[in-house]
Amino acid sequence: MIREAMESDVPAIAALVRAFGESRAFREPFTADEGLVSNLCVDLIGSDDGTVFVAEQGTRVVGVLALCLVQHPLSREISASEIVWFVAPGHRGSGLLLLYAAEDWASARHAVRFSLIAPTPQTERVYQRIGYQPMEPIYVRALPRK
């Protein structure tokens, strides 16, 4: 079952986000601070400009997709942006259901685009198969601390 998260889901979501961080090939930028993740989830759950969806199997939360709405500073268009999307291994079939629920939520709030992060070529192929197109690659460099 896919549903919007409740505050009582936050500990399970934080554990999934930790597992997501541990599964990534690159570690930066990422926090292992579950308090920070928990606060973010609580803020999104209570926000008009963001939310968190969970995939639930029985009474267990097995997937999460957190998103926020942003207004482009030049076009003023509202876009939805994925913050984290992760489904526990063994439950990956619910991943697209999370995305479709998030797209519906964003569309109902007048978002005209939805952006996703594609960390692997396999992920890119899935996105393209369901209608997403690459827009611009993002390059990141850590700056020295002063």
N, CA, C and O atoms as a GROMACS GRO file, in nm:
protein
  584
    1MET      N    1   0.084  -0.117   0.000
    1MET     CA    2   0.000   0.000   0.000
    1MET      C    3   0.089   0.124   0.000
    1MET      O    4   0.190   0.129   0.070
    2ILE      N    5   0.050   0.225  -0.078
    2ILE     CA    6   0.121   0.352  -0.084
    2ILE      C    7   0.034   0.456  -0.015
    2ILE      O    8  -0.087   0.463  -0.040
    3ARG      N    9   0.095   0.536   0.072
    3ARG     CA   10   0.019   0.640   0.141
    3ARG      C   11   0.115   0.752   0.182
    3ARG      O   12   0.237   0.735   0.182
    4GLU      N   13   0.054   0.866   0.217
    4GLU     CA   14   0.136   0.973   0.273
    4GLU      C   15   0.179   0.933   0.413
    4GLU      O   16   0.105   0.869   0.488
    5ALA      N   17   0.301   0.971   0.447
    5ALA     CA   18   0.357   0.935   0.576
    5ALA      C   19   0.290   1.013   0.689
    5ALA      O   20   0.236   1.122   0.670
    6MET      N   21   0.296   0.953   0.807
    6MET     CA   22   0.252   1.018   0.930
    6MET      C   23   0.374   1.029   1.020
    6MET      O   24   0.475   0.961   0.999
    7GLU      N   25   0.365   1.115   1.119
    7GLU     CA   26   0.480   1.132   1.209
    7GLU      C   27   0.520   1.000   1.275
    7GLU      O   28   0.638   0.980   1.305
    8SER      N   29   0.426   0.911   1.298
    8SER     CA   30   0.459   0.782   1.360
    8SER      C   31   0.547   0.696   1.268
    8SER      O   32   0.607   0.599   1.314
    9ASP      N   33   0.554   0.730   1.139
    9ASP     CA   34   0.638   0.656   1.044
    9ASP      C   35   0.783   0.703   1.044
    9ASP      O   36   0.870   0.637   0.986
   10VAL      N   37   0.810   0.816   1.108
   10VAL     CA   38   0.941   0.880   1.095
   10VAL      C   39   1.057   0.788   1.136
   10VAL      O   40   1.156   0.785   1.063
   11PRO      N   41   1.052   0.713   1.245
   11PRO     CA   42   1.165   0.624   1.277
   11PRO      C   43   1.192   0.521   1.166
   11PRO      O   44   1.308   0.493   1.135
   12ALA      N   45   1.088   0.464   1.107
   12ALA     CA   46   1.107   0.367   0.998
   12ALA      C   47   1.163   0.436   0.875
   12ALA      O   48   1.247   0.380   0.804
   13ILE      N   49   1.117   0.558   0.848
   13ILE     CA   50   1.169   0.633   0.733
   13ILE      C   51   1.316   0.664   0.755
   13ILE      O   52   1.397   0.649   0.663
   14ALA      N   53   1.352   0.708   0.875
   14ALA     CA   54   1.493   0.739   0.904
   14ALA      C   55   1.581   0.617   0.886
   14ALA      O   56   1.693   0.629   0.836
   15ALA      N   57   1.532   0.499   0.924
   15ALA     CA   58   1.610   0.376   0.905
   15ALA      C   59   1.626   0.346   0.756
   15ALA      O   60   1.732   0.302   0.713
   16LEU      N   61   1.521   0.368   0.676
   16LEU     CA   62   1.532   0.348   0.531
   16LEU      C   63   1.629   0.446   0.469
   16LEU      O   64   1.707   0.410   0.381
   17VAL      N   65   1.626   0.571   0.514
   17VAL     CA   66   1.717   0.672   0.459
   17VAL      C   67   1.862   0.636   0.495
   17VAL      O   68   1.952   0.655   0.414
   18ARG      N   69   1.884   0.583   0.616
   18ARG     CA   70   2.018   0.537   0.653
   18ARG      C   71   2.062   0.423   0.560
   18ARG      O   72   2.176   0.422   0.514
   19ALA      N   73   1.973   0.329   0.533
   19ALA     CA   74   2.005   0.219   0.442
   19ALA      C   75   2.033   0.271   0.302
   19ALA      O   76   2.122   0.221   0.233
   20PHE      N   77   1.957   0.371   0.260
   20PHE     CA   78   1.981   0.435   0.130
   20PHE      C   79   2.122   0.493   0.125
   20PHE      O   80   2.196   0.470   0.029
   21GLY      N   81   2.160   0.566   0.228
   21GLY     CA   82   2.293   0.627   0.233
   21GLY      C   83   2.404   0.523   0.228
   21GLY      O   84   2.506   0.543   0.162
   22GLU      N   85   2.384   0.413   0.298
   22GLU     CA   86   2.484   0.307   0.301
   22GLU      C   87   2.492   0.232   0.169
   22GLU      O   88   2.594   0.169   0.140
   23SER      N   89   2.387   0.238   0.088
   23SER     CA   90   2.384   0.163  -0.038
   23SER      C   91   2.445   0.242  -0.154
   23SER      O   92   2.473   0.185  -0.260
   24ARG      N   93   2.465   0.370  -0.136
   24ARG     CA   94   2.512   0.455  -0.246
   24ARG      C   95   2.660   0.434  -0.273
   24ARG      O   96   2.738   0.408  -0.181
   25ALA      N   97   2.698   0.444  -0.399
   25ALA     CA   98   2.837   0.429  -0.438
   25ALA      C   99   2.920   0.547  -0.390
   25ALA      O  100   3.040   0.531  -0.363
   26PHE      N  101   2.860   0.664  -0.378
   26PHE     CA  102   2.930   0.781  -0.329
   26PHE      C  103   2.862   0.827  -0.200
   26PHE      O  104   2.741   0.813  -0.186
   27ARG      N  105   2.938   0.882  -0.109
   27ARG     CA  106   2.885   0.916   0.023
   27ARG      C  107   2.853   1.064   0.039
   27ARG      O  108   2.777   1.100   0.129
   28GLU      N  109   2.907   1.149  -0.043
   28GLU     CA  110   2.886   1.293  -0.026
   28GLU      C  111   2.784   1.344  -0.124
   28GLU      O  112   2.781   1.289  -0.234
   29PRO      N  113   2.702   1.440  -0.099
   29PRO     CA  114   2.670   1.486   0.037
   29PRO      C  115   2.560   1.398   0.096
   29PRO      O  116   2.457   1.373   0.034
   30PHE      N  117   2.584   1.352   0.214
   30PHE     CA  118   2.486   1.269   0.280
   30PHE      C  119   2.511   1.273   0.429
   30PHE      O  120   2.625   1.280   0.473
   31THR      N  121   2.406   1.268   0.505
   31THR     CA  122   2.419   1.268   0.650
   31THR      C  123   2.372   1.135   0.706
   31THR      O  124   2.276   1.074   0.657
   32ALA      N  125   2.440   1.092   0.808
   32ALA     CA  126   2.397   0.974   0.881
   32ALA      C  127   2.322   1.017   1.007
   32ALA      O  128   2.285   0.933   1.090
   33ASP      N  129   2.298   1.147   1.022
   33ASP     CA  130   2.232   1.204   1.139
   33ASP      C  131   2.081   1.177   1.130
   33ASP      O  132   2.009   1.248   1.060
   34GLU      N  133   2.036   1.075   1.201
   34GLU     CA  134   1.894   1.039   1.195
   34GLU      C  135   1.805   1.148   1.252
   34GLU      O  136   1.689   1.160   1.213
   35GLY      N  137   1.858   1.230   1.345
   35GLY     CA  138   1.781   1.342   1.398
   35GLY      C  139   1.752   1.444   1.290
   35GLY      O  140   1.640   1.496   1.282
   36LEU      N  141   1.851   1.472   1.206
   36LEU     CA  142   1.831   1.565   1.095
   36LEU      C  143   1.728   1.510   0.997
   36LEU      O  144   1.638   1.582   0.952
   37VAL      N  145   1.741   1.382   0.964
   37VAL     CA  146   1.646   1.318   0.873
   37VAL      C  147   1.506   1.318   0.933
   37VAL      O  148   1.408   1.346   0.863
   38SER      N  149   1.496   1.289   1.061
   38SER     CA  150   1.366   1.288   1.128
   38SER      C  151   1.302   1.426   1.125
   38SER      O  152   1.183   1.439   1.095
   39ASN      N  153   1.380   1.529   1.155
   39ASN     CA  154   1.327   1.666   1.152
   39ASN      C  155   1.281   1.705   1.012
   39ASN      O  156   1.177   1.768   0.995
   40LEU      N  157   1.359   1.667   0.911
   40LEU     CA  158   1.320   1.695   0.772
   40LEU      C  159   1.187   1.628   0.740
   40LEU      O  160   1.098   1.690   0.682
   41CYS      N  161   1.174   1.502   0.778
   41CYS     CA  162   1.049   1.430   0.751
   41CYS      C  163   0.930   1.496   0.820
   41CYS      O  164   0.825   1.514   0.758
   42VAL      N  165   0.945   1.532   0.945
   42VAL     CA  166   0.836   1.598   1.018
   42VAL      C  167   0.800   1.729   0.949
   42VAL      O  168   0.682   1.760   0.934
   43ASP      N  169   0.902   1.807   0.908
   43ASP     CA  170   0.876   1.933   0.837
   43ASP      C  171   0.801   1.909   0.706
   43ASP      O  172   0.708   1.982   0.674
   44LEU      N  173   0.841   1.807   0.630
   44LEU     CA  174   0.776   1.779   0.502
   44LEU      C  175   0.633   1.728   0.522
   44LEU      O  176   0.542   1.767   0.448
   45ILE      N  177   0.614   1.644   0.621
   45ILE     CA  178   0.481   1.588   0.646
   45ILE      C  179   0.382   1.700   0.680
   45ILE      O  180   0.265   1.691   0.643
   46GLY      N  181   0.427   1.802   0.747
   46GLY     CA  182   0.338   1.911   0.785
   46GLY      C  183   0.339   2.029   0.690
   46GLY      O  184   0.287   2.135   0.724
   47SER      N  185   0.397   2.013   0.571
   47SER     CA  186   0.417   2.125   0.480
   47SER      C  187   0.319   2.125   0.364
   47SER      O  188   0.270   2.019   0.322
   48ASP      N  189   0.290   2.243   0.312
   48ASP     CA  190   0.213   2.254   0.187
   48ASP      C  191   0.305   2.236   0.066
   48ASP      O  192   0.258   2.209  -0.044
   49ASP      N  193   0.435   2.252   0.088
   49ASP     CA  194   0.532   2.250  -0.023
   49ASP      C  195   0.616   2.124  -0.028
   49ASP      O  196   0.718   2.120  -0.096
   50GLY      N  197   0.574   2.022   0.041
   50GLY     CA  198   0.647   1.896   0.038
   50GLY      C  199   0.568   1.789   0.110
   50GLY      O  200   0.471   1.817   0.180
   51THR      N  201   0.612   1.667   0.090
   51THR     CA  202   0.549   1.556   0.161
   51THR      C  203   0.640   1.435   0.153
   51THR      O  204   0.745   1.438   0.089
   52VAL      N  205   0.599   1.331   0.219
   52VAL     CA  206   0.670   1.204   0.218
   52VAL      C  207   0.567   1.095   0.193
   52VAL      O  208   0.464   1.088   0.260
   53PHE      N  209   0.597   1.010   0.096
   53PHE     CA  210   0.513   0.892   0.072
   53PHE      C  211   0.588   0.770   0.120
   53PHE      O  212   0.711   0.763   0.113
   54VAL      N  213   0.512   0.673   0.170
   54VAL     CA  214   0.571   0.547   0.212
   54VAL      C  215   0.501   0.432   0.142
   54VAL      O  216   0.382   0.438   0.110
   55ALA      N  217   0.578   0.327   0.119
   55ALA     CA  218   0.524   0.199   0.074
   55ALA      C  219   0.520   0.111   0.198
   55ALA      O  220   0.617   0.100   0.272
   56GLU      N  221   0.406   0.049   0.217
   56GLU     CA  222   0.386  -0.031   0.336
   56GLU      C  223   0.349  -0.173   0.295
   56GLU      O  224   0.266  -0.193   0.206
   57GLN      N  225   0.411  -0.269   0.359
   57GLN     CA  226   0.375  -0.409   0.338
   57GLN      C  227   0.334  -0.465   0.473
   57GLN      O  228   0.416  -0.478   0.564
   58GLY      N  229   0.208  -0.497   0.484
   58GLY     CA  230   0.155  -0.532   0.616
   58GLY      C  231   0.158  -0.406   0.701
   58GLY      O  232   0.097  -0.305   0.666
   59THR      N  233   0.229  -0.412   0.812
   59THR     CA  234   0.243  -0.294   0.897
   59THR      C  235   0.385  -0.236   0.889
   59THR      O  236   0.420  -0.147   0.966
   60ARG      N  237   0.464  -0.287   0.796
   60ARG     CA  238   0.605  -0.247   0.786
   60ARG      C  239   0.626  -0.148   0.671
   60ARG      O  240   0.582  -0.172   0.559
   61VAL      N  241   0.693  -0.036   0.700
   61VAL     CA  242   0.729   0.061   0.598
   61VAL      C  243   0.852   0.008   0.525
   61VAL      O  244   0.957  -0.012   0.586
   62VAL      N  245   0.839  -0.014   0.393
   62VAL     CA  246   0.947  -0.075   0.315
   62VAL      C  247   1.002   0.019   0.207
   62VAL      O  248   1.099  -0.015   0.139
   63GLY      N  249   0.940   0.136   0.190
   63GLY     CA  250   0.987   0.229   0.089
   63GLY      C  251   0.949   0.371   0.124
   63GLY      O  252   0.854   0.395   0.199
   64VAL      N  253   1.026   0.465   0.069
   64VAL     CA  254   1.001   0.607   0.096
   64VAL      C  255   1.032   0.689  -0.028
   64VAL      O  256   1.127   0.660  -0.101
   65LEU      N  257   0.952   0.791  -0.051
   65LEU     CA  258   0.983   0.893  -0.150
   65LEU      C  259   0.944   1.027  -0.088
   65LEU      O  260   0.826   1.054  -0.065
   66ALA      N  261   1.045   1.109  -0.063
   66ALA     CA  262   1.024   1.243  -0.009
   66ALA      C  263   1.046   1.343  -0.121
   66ALA      O  264   1.136   1.328  -0.203
   67LEU      N  265   0.962   1.447  -0.125
   67LEU     CA  266   0.973   1.546  -0.230
   67LEU      C  267   0.937   1.683  -0.179
   67LEU      O  268   0.875   1.698  -0.074
   68CYS      N  269   0.978   1.784  -0.255
   68CYS     CA  270   0.939   1.921  -0.224
   68CYS      C  271   0.906   1.993  -0.353
   68CYS      O  272   0.949   1.954  -0.462
   69LEU      N  273   0.829   2.099  -0.339
   69LEU     CA  274   0.796   2.184  -0.452
   69LEU      C  275   0.887   2.306  -0.448
   69LEU      O  276   0.912   2.363  -0.341
   70VAL      N  277   0.936   2.345  -0.565
   70VAL     CA  278   1.020   2.464  -0.575
   70VAL      C  279   0.971   2.548  -0.692
   70VAL      O  280   0.920   2.496  -0.792
   71GLN      N  281   0.988   2.677  -0.679
   71GLN     CA  282   0.952   2.767  -0.787
   71GLN      C  283   1.080   2.813  -0.855
   71GLN      O  284   1.170   2.867  -0.791
   72HIS      N  285   1.088   2.790  -0.986
   72HIS     CA  286   1.208   2.829  -1.061
   72HIS      C  287   1.220   2.981  -1.057
   72HIS      O  288   1.122   3.051  -1.084
   73PRO      N  289   1.337   3.033  -1.024
   73PRO     CA  290   1.351   3.178  -1.011
   73PRO      C  291   1.338   3.256  -1.142
   73PRO      O  292   1.310   3.376  -1.139
   74LEU      N  293   1.356   3.191  -1.256
   74LEU     CA  294   1.346   3.263  -1.383
   74LEU      C  295   1.211   3.244  -1.452
   74LEU      O  296   1.157   3.338  -1.508
   75SER      N  297   1.158   3.124  -1.447
   75SER     CA  298   1.031   3.099  -1.516
   75SER      C  299   0.910   3.110  -1.425
   75SER      O  300   0.798   3.129  -1.472
   76ARG      N  301   0.932   3.100  -1.293
   76ARG     CA  302   0.826   3.098  -1.193
   76ARG      C  303   0.744   2.969  -1.197
   76ARG      O  304   0.645   2.957  -1.125
   77GLU      N  305   0.784   2.874  -1.280
   77GLU     CA  306   0.715   2.746  -1.284
   77GLU      C  307   0.739   2.670  -1.154
   77GLU      O  308   0.847   2.678  -1.094
   78ILE      N  309   0.639   2.598  -1.113
   78ILE     CA  310   0.652   2.513  -0.995
   78ILE      C  311   0.694   2.374  -1.041
   78ILE      O  312   0.634   2.315  -1.131
   79SER      N  313   0.798   2.323  -0.979
   79SER     CA  314   0.848   2.189  -1.009
   79SER      C  315   0.854   2.109  -0.880
   79SER      O  316   0.873   2.164  -0.772
   80ALA      N  317   0.839   1.981  -0.895
   80ALA     CA  318   0.858   1.890  -0.782
   80ALA      C  319   0.998   1.831  -0.794
   80ALA      O  320   1.045   1.801  -0.903
   81SER      N  321   1.062   1.815  -0.681
   81SER     CA  322   1.197   1.762  -0.679
   81SER      C  323   1.208   1.652  -0.575
   81SER      O  324   1.171   1.669  -0.459
   82GLU      N  325   1.258   1.539  -0.619
   82GLU     CA  326   1.281   1.426  -0.528
   82GLU      C  327   1.393   1.462  -0.432
   82GLU      O  328   1.496   1.515  -0.472
   83ILE      N  329   1.372   1.434  -0.304
   83ILE     CA  330   1.477   1.450  -0.203
   83ILE      C  331   1.544   1.316  -0.177
   83ILE      O  332   1.666   1.306  -0.177
   84VAL      N  333   1.463   1.215  -0.155
   84VAL     CA  334   1.514   1.079  -0.137
   84VAL      C  335   1.407   0.983  -0.186
   84VAL      O  336   1.287   1.004  -0.165
   85TRP      N  337   1.453   0.878  -0.252
   85TRP     CA  338   1.362   0.773  -0.301
   85TRP      C  339   1.435   0.642  -0.282
   85TRP      O  340   1.538   0.617  -0.344
   86PHE      N  341   1.383   0.558  -0.196
   86PHE     CA  342   1.449   0.431  -0.167
   86PHE      C  343   1.345   0.328  -0.126
   86PHE      O  344   1.253   0.356  -0.049
   87VAL      N  345   1.362   0.210  -0.180
   87VAL     CA  346   1.279   0.096  -0.142
   87VAL      C  347   1.373  -0.016  -0.099
   87VAL      O  348   1.472  -0.045  -0.166
   88ALA      N  349   1.342  -0.076   0.014
   88ALA     CA  350   1.427  -0.183   0.067
   88ALA      C  351   1.437  -0.297  -0.034
   88ALA      O  352   1.339  -0.330  -0.101
   89PRO      N  353   1.556  -0.358  -0.045
   89PRO     CA  354   1.570  -0.475  -0.132
   89PRO      C  355   1.463  -0.579  -0.099
   89PRO      O  356   1.430  -0.601   0.018
   90GLY      N  357   1.411  -0.642  -0.202
   90GLY     CA  358   1.306  -0.740  -0.183
   90GLY      C  359   1.166  -0.681  -0.196
   90GLY      O  360   1.067  -0.753  -0.198
   91HIS      N  361   1.160  -0.546  -0.204
   91HIS     CA  362   1.031  -0.478  -0.214
   91HIS      C  363   1.032  -0.377  -0.328
   91HIS      O  364   0.947  -0.288  -0.333
   92ARG      N  365   1.126  -0.391  -0.419
   92ARG     CA  366   1.148  -0.288  -0.522
   92ARG      C  367   1.029  -0.269  -0.616
   92ARG      O  368   1.024  -0.168  -0.685
   93GLY      N  369   0.938  -0.360  -0.623
   93GLY     CA  370   0.822  -0.344  -0.711
   93GLY      C  371   0.732  -0.227  -0.673
   93GLY      O  372   0.652  -0.182  -0.754
   94SER      N  373   0.745  -0.179  -0.550
   94SER     CA  374   0.660  -0.068  -0.507
   94SER      C  375   0.722   0.069  -0.538
   94SER      O  376   0.660   0.172  -0.512
   95GLY      N  377   0.841   0.071  -0.592
   95GLY     CA  378   0.909   0.197  -0.620
   95GLY      C  379   0.834   0.287  -0.716
   95GLY      O  380   0.819   0.406  -0.692
   96LEU      N  381   0.787   0.229  -0.827
   96LEU     CA  382   0.714   0.311  -0.925
   96LEU      C  383   0.579   0.356  -0.870
   96LEU      O  384   0.531   0.464  -0.905
   97LEU      N  385   0.519   0.276  -0.784
   97LEU     CA  386   0.393   0.319  -0.722
   97LEU      C  387   0.415   0.442  -0.634
   97LEU      O  388   0.331   0.532  -0.629
   98LEU      N  389   0.528   0.446  -0.565
   98LEU     CA  390   0.563   0.565  -0.487
   98LEU      C  391   0.576   0.687  -0.579
   98LEU      O  392   0.525   0.795  -0.549
   99LEU      N  393   0.646   0.667  -0.690
   99LEU     CA  394   0.665   0.778  -0.784
   99LEU      C  395   0.532   0.827  -0.840
   99LEU      O  396   0.510   0.948  -0.846
  100TYR      N  397   0.446   0.736  -0.879
  100TYR     CA  398   0.318   0.778  -0.936
  100TYR      C  399   0.233   0.853  -0.834
  100TYR      O  400   0.164   0.949  -0.869
  101ALA      N  401   0.237   0.811  -0.708
  101ALA     CA  402   0.164   0.885  -0.604
  101ALA      C  403   0.224   1.024  -0.585
  101ALA      O  404   0.150   1.121  -0.568
  102ALA      N  405   0.356   1.034  -0.589
  102ALA     CA  406   0.423   1.164  -0.576
  102ALA      C  407   0.391   1.255  -0.694
  102ALA      O  408   0.369   1.375  -0.676
  103GLU      N  409   0.389   1.198  -0.815
  103GLU     CA  410   0.354   1.278  -0.933
  103GLU      C  411   0.212   1.331  -0.922
  103GLU      O  412   0.187   1.448  -0.953
  104ASP      N  413   0.118   1.248  -0.878
  104ASP     CA  414  -0.020   1.292  -0.862
  104ASP      C  415  -0.030   1.404  -0.759
  104ASP      O  416  -0.100   1.503  -0.781
  105TRP      N  417   0.040   1.389  -0.648
  105TRP     CA  418   0.040   1.491  -0.543
  105TRP      C  419   0.094   1.623  -0.597
  105TRP      O  420   0.035   1.729  -0.574
  106ALA      N  421   0.206   1.616  -0.670
  106ALA     CA  422   0.267   1.737  -0.724
  106ALA      C  423   0.178   1.803  -0.829
  106ALA      O  424   0.164   1.925  -0.831
  107SER      N  425   0.120   1.724  -0.915
  107SER     CA  426   0.032   1.776  -1.019
  107SER      C  427  -0.089   1.847  -0.959
  107SER      O  428  -0.131   1.952  -1.009
  108ALA      N  429  -0.144   1.792  -0.853
  108ALA     CA  430  -0.258   1.854  -0.786
  108ALA      C  431  -0.221   1.989  -0.725
  108ALA      O  432  -0.309   2.071  -0.695
  109ARG      N  433  -0.091   2.013  -0.707
  109ARG     CA  434  -0.043   2.140  -0.651
  109ARG      C  435   0.019   2.228  -0.759
  109ARG      O  436   0.097   2.318  -0.730
  110HIS      N  437  -0.018   2.199  -0.883
  110HIS     CA  438   0.017   2.281  -0.999
  110HIS      C  439   0.164   2.273  -1.041
  110HIS      O  440   0.213   2.362  -1.111
  111ALA      N  441   0.233   2.168  -1.000
  111ALA     CA  442   0.369   2.149  -1.049
  111ALA      C  443   0.362   2.110  -1.197
  111ALA      O  444   0.275   2.034  -1.238
  112VAL      N  445   0.454   2.163  -1.275
  112VAL     CA  446   0.456   2.134  -1.418
  112VAL      C  447   0.570   2.039  -1.456
  112VAL      O  448   0.574   1.989  -1.569
  113ARG      N  449   0.661   2.014  -1.365
  113ARG     CA  450   0.772   1.922  -1.389
  113ARG      C  451   0.802   1.844  -1.261
  113ARG      O  452   0.770   1.887  -1.150
  114PHE      N  453   0.866   1.729  -1.280
  114PHE     CA  454   0.911   1.647  -1.168
  114PHE      C  455   1.054   1.608  -1.199
  114PHE      O  456   1.081   1.550  -1.304
  115SER      N  457   1.146   1.639  -1.111
  115SER     CA  458   1.285   1.603  -1.136
  115SER      C  459   1.329   1.492  -1.041
  115SER      O  460   1.295   1.489  -0.923
  116LEU      N  461   1.407   1.402  -1.098
  116LEU     CA  462   1.459   1.285  -1.026
  116LEU      C  463   1.610   1.279  -1.042
  116LEU      O  464   1.665   1.326  -1.142
  117ILE      N  465   1.675   1.223  -0.944
  117ILE     CA  466   1.819   1.202  -0.949
  117ILE      C  467   1.842   1.061  -1.003
  117ILE      O  468   1.779   0.965  -0.959
  118ALA      N  469   1.934   1.051  -1.099
  118ALA     CA  470   1.965   0.920  -1.159
  118ALA      C  471   2.110   0.883  -1.126
  118ALA      O  472   2.201   0.923  -1.198
  119PRO      N  473   2.131   0.809  -1.019
  119PRO     CA  474   2.267   0.779  -0.976
  119PRO      C  475   2.339   0.672  -1.059
  119PRO      O  476   2.461   0.658  -1.049
  120THR      N  477   2.265   0.596  -1.140
  120THR     CA  478   2.328   0.489  -1.217
  120THR      C  479   2.267   0.484  -1.357
  120THR      O  480   2.155   0.530  -1.378
  121PRO      N  481   2.341   0.428  -1.453
  121PRO     CA  482   2.283   0.410  -1.587
  121PRO      C  483   2.156   0.325  -1.585
  121PRO      O  484   2.064   0.350  -1.663
  122GLN      N  485   2.150   0.225  -1.498
  122GLN     CA  486   2.030   0.142  -1.488
  122GLN      C  487   1.910   0.227  -1.445
  122GLN      O  488   1.800   0.211  -1.498
  123THR      N  489   1.931   0.316  -1.351
  123THR     CA  490   1.824   0.406  -1.306
  123THR      C  491   1.782   0.497  -1.420
  123THR      O  492   1.662   0.519  -1.441
  124GLU      N  493   1.877   0.550  -1.494
  124GLU     CA  494   1.845   0.634  -1.610
  124GLU      C  495   1.755   0.561  -1.709
  124GLU      O  496   1.659   0.619  -1.760
  125ARG      N  497   1.786   0.435  -1.735
  125ARG     CA  498   1.705   0.358  -1.830
  125ARG      C  499   1.561   0.341  -1.780
  125ARG      O  500   1.467   0.350  -1.859
  126VAL      N  501   1.545   0.317  -1.651
  126VAL     CA  502   1.411   0.305  -1.594
  126VAL      C  503   1.336   0.437  -1.612
  126VAL      O  504   1.221   0.438  -1.655
  127TYR      N  505   1.401   0.547  -1.579
  127TYR     CA  506   1.336   0.678  -1.591
  127TYR      C  507   1.295   0.705  -1.735
  127TYR      O  508   1.184   0.753  -1.761
  128GLN      N  509   1.382   0.675  -1.829
  128GLN     CA  510   1.350   0.700  -1.970
  128GLN      C  511   1.236   0.610  -2.016
  128GLN      O  512   1.152   0.652  -2.096
  129ARG      N  513   1.232   0.487  -1.967
  129ARG     CA  514   1.126   0.395  -2.006
  129ARG      C  515   0.988   0.445  -1.961
  129ARG      O  516   0.888   0.415  -2.026
  130ILE      N  517   0.982   0.521  -1.852
  130ILE     CA  518   0.853   0.571  -1.804
  130ILE      C  519   0.829   0.717  -1.844
  130ILE      O  520   0.737   0.782  -1.793
  131GLY      N  521   0.911   0.769  -1.935
  131GLY     CA  522   0.883   0.900  -1.993
  131GLY      C  523   0.968   1.017  -1.946
  131GLY      O  524   0.947   1.129  -1.992
  132TYR      N  525   1.062   0.994  -1.857
  132TYR     CA  526   1.151   1.101  -1.814
  132TYR      C  527   1.265   1.115  -1.914
  132TYR      O  528   1.309   1.017  -1.975
  133GLN      N  529   1.312   1.238  -1.931
  133GLN     CA  530   1.421   1.266  -2.023
  133GLN      C  531   1.533   1.337  -1.948
  133GLN      O  532   1.507   1.417  -1.859
  134PRO      N  533   1.658   1.307  -1.985
  134PRO     CA  534   1.768   1.380  -1.920
  134PRO      C  535   1.763   1.527  -1.959
  134PRO      O  536   1.729   1.562  -2.072
  135MET      N  537   1.797   1.613  -1.865
  135MET     CA  538   1.794   1.756  -1.893
  135MET      C  539   1.934   1.813  -1.892
  135MET      O  540   1.981   1.863  -1.994
  136GLU      N  541   2.001   1.807  -1.780
  136GLU     CA  542   2.139   1.855  -1.770
  136GLU      C  543   2.210   1.770  -1.666
  136GLU      O  544   2.153   1.741  -1.561
  137PRO      N  545   2.331   1.729  -1.695
  137PRO     CA  546   2.406   1.661  -1.589
  137PRO      C  547   2.444   1.762  -1.482
  137PRO      O  548   2.462   1.880  -1.510
  138ILE      N  549   2.458   1.716  -1.361
  138ILE     CA  550   2.499   1.802  -1.251
  138ILE      C  551   2.641   1.762  -1.212
  138ILE      O  552   2.671   1.644  -1.194
  139TYR      N  553   2.726   1.862  -1.200
  139TYR     CA  554   2.864   1.840  -1.157
  139TYR      C  555   2.881   1.906  -1.022
  139TYR      O  556   2.832   2.017  -0.999
  140VAL      N  557   2.950   1.839  -0.932
  140VAL     CA  558   2.967   1.888  -0.797
  140VAL      C  559   3.114   1.883  -0.760
  140VAL      O  560   3.185   1.788  -0.794
  141ARG      N  561   3.158   1.985  -0.689
  141ARG     CA  562   3.294   1.988  -0.637
  141ARG      C  563   3.289   2.042  -0.495
  141ARG      O  564   3.225   2.145  -0.470
  142ALA      N  565   3.354   1.977  -0.405
  142ALA     CA  566   3.359   2.024  -0.267
  142ALA      C  567   3.449   2.147  -0.262
  142ALA      O  568   3.556   2.151  -0.322
  143LEU      N  569   3.404   2.247  -0.188
  143LEU     CA  570   3.482   2.368  -0.172
  143LEU      C  571   3.561   2.361  -0.043
  143LEU      O  572   3.516   2.303   0.055
  144PRO      N  573   3.680   2.420  -0.043
  144PRO     CA  574   3.759   2.418   0.081
  144PRO      C  575   3.689   2.500   0.189
  144PRO      O  576   3.628   2.604   0.162
  145ARG      N  577   3.698   2.452   0.311
  145ARG     CA  578   3.639   2.524   0.422
  145ARG      C  579   3.732   2.638   0.462
  145ARG      O  580   3.853   2.621   0.467
  146LYS      N  581   3.674   2.751   0.488
  146LYS     CA  582   3.755   2.868   0.526
  146LYS      C  583   3.730   2.905   0.669
  146LYS      O  584   3.788   3.001   0.719
   0.00000   0.00000   0.00000
